[in-house]
Amino acid sequence: MDAHPDENLKAEVIVHEEDVRAKKIIRKVLWKLDTRVLPVLALLFLCSFLDRTNVGNAKILGLEKDLGITNGQYANSLCIFYAFYIASELPSNLVLKRISPRVWLPTLTVLWGIVGMSLGFVRNEADFLAVRALLGLTEGGLLPGMVLYLSSMYTRGELALRIGLFYTTASLSGAFGGLLARGLSAIPTTSTVDASWRWIMIIEGLLTSVIGALAYLVLPNSVATASFLSQEEKEVAQSRLQQSHTATLPLSAGPPDPERFKWSEVARGLKSPQLWLSGTAYFAILAALYSFGLFLPTIVVQLGYTANKAQLMSVPPYAVAAVITVVIAYISDRLKLRGVVMLFSLPVAIIGYAAISQLPDSNPNAKYGMVFLMATGLYGSVPPVLVWISNNSAGHYKRATTTAAQLAIANCGGFVTAFIYPNSEKPSYRKSHEIVLGLLCYAWLAVLLNVFYCAKVNRDKARGKYDRYAGLGDDREPAFKMVL
């Protein structure tokens, strides 16, 4: 016998009310995560980029002369930094879960802040190289750890915007770093601190350590243990994550975690074609981005500005890039597309490098204008590529592996950075810009190939070729669709 129409109507009303209530709870959860977690990570990442690029500002204030090092030795210091930085990324991500994000991420920050302060007291090349090595070792685990951490807080479709929001601090760090360097360079020298560039290292290192210590007091380990979420909000947040990842996510409270560490998951992550396509594309982007951050002050000086004026003139490109980065990240989440969005953002940087490599030295204003295209295209492409491999990896340890390994591959771009912009290429840096142009063209091609590969996997799943993996609870599940 059919239900009475009034009863059907009541059932529909109840379902509607429950749906409205669930949406309100989700909005509350996202608002709390966005206001309690993201600002802390943004500060940590700001410190990371400040400590990584402050040598660029120190370089034009006399670092090489005071330490008695050549441009080649300066380049060697960058190589040493990135070697230790890269070596620490994967191990750091694999221990993140055991030590807990709340302890591990702030600890790394405090340690590299202390090491960063030490740069203000080095006296020779040996001291400088040793401290740069320690800085890379302590700093390398932060970004892969933050991406992995956020993937356990937000669904796949929400991650790019959040990564974009805190990654804007990378571009803002260039602006903030330039202003801060300008101010610190005016501090009078003392018998202990005998050069203005040393104050940049000391103050920024101290600031980093303080922020790292404060982060421990604020960051939760997971949505399951976040004190700012109610019990109902915790349950909704965990349910959303499980549905998003189509995998059993590790919980910090409740039943024991069913997922155990397996080397086979690490191997599965390292064998992924997506890892190598997106990783090498990101490698090319970071080679450009790091060289941009490290050598922009030098480039601006060569356009006719004094060292102090160059610090200020490096601010506008970063500020514009920060806004564009958030816009692109929002579009990427809205469309649920990563590589496809990059196929449109990367050409902006490609055009900028193509133009600046051909412009004559007699036209510095046009060159400075191209810097804006270079910055927006580079920074705007990072959030989509940074979350792409995380979006398409399910199972904690595979995601931990691919997230860290992609960054390890990408940060090898730091080695290229060390040699792309030598002093011998001044003032035009034509060959340097052409090298970066070639790298970015490769990045565009690798992204295109990865889009095709992900589309093929989705077609194969639709045709039943992955049915034998049903029930495994990872990215091989037939229901788990790859993000293009």
Sequence and secondary structure as in RCSB ss.txt:
>XXXX:A:sequence
MDAHPDENLKAEVIVHEEDVRAKKIIRKVLWKLDTRVLPVLALLFLCSFLDRTNVGNAKILGLEKDLGITNGQYA
NSLCIFYAFYIASELPSNLVLKRISPRVWLPTLTVLWGIVGMSLGFVRNEADFLAVRALLGLTEGGLLPGMVLYL
SSMYTRGELALRIGLFYTTASLSGAFGGLLARGLSAIPTTSTVDASWRWIMIIEGLLTSVIGALAYLVLPNSVAT
ASFLSQEEKEVAQSRLQQSHTATLPLSAGPPDPERFKWSEVARGLKSPQLWLSGTAYFAILAALYSFGLFLPTIV
VQLGYTANKAQLMSVPPYAVAAVITVVIAYISDRLKLRGVVMLFSLPVAIIGYAAISQLPDSNPNAKYGMVFLMA
TGLYGSVPPVLVWISNNSAGHYKRATTTAAQLAIANCGGFVTAFIYPNSEKPSYRKSHEIVLGLLCYAWLAVLLN
VFYCAKVNRDKARGKYDRYAGLGDDREPAFKMVL
>XXXX:A:secstr
    HHHHHHHHHHHHHHHHHHHHHHHHHHHHHHHHTHHHHHHHHHHHHHHHHHHHHHHTTTHHHHHT  HHHHH
HHHHHHHHHHHHHHHHHHHHHHHH HHHHHHHHHHHHHHHHHHGGG  SHHHHHHHHHHHHHHHTTHHHHHHHHH
HTTS GGGHHHHHHHHHHHHHHHHHHHHHHHHHHTTS   SSS SHHHHHHHHHHHHHHHHHHHHHHH  SSTTT
 TTS HHHHHHHHHHHHHHHTS    SSSS  S    HHHHHHHHT HHHHHHHHHHHHHHHHHHHHHHHHHHHH
HHTT  HHHHHHHTHHHHHHHHHHHHHHHHHHHHHT SHHHHHHHHHHHHHHHHHHTTS TT HHHHHHHHHHHH
HHHHHHHHHHHHHHHHT  SHHHHHHHHHHHHHHHHTHHHHHHHHS GGGTTT HHHHHHHHHHHHHHHHHHHHH
HHHHHHHHHHHHTTTTGGGTTS STTSTT     
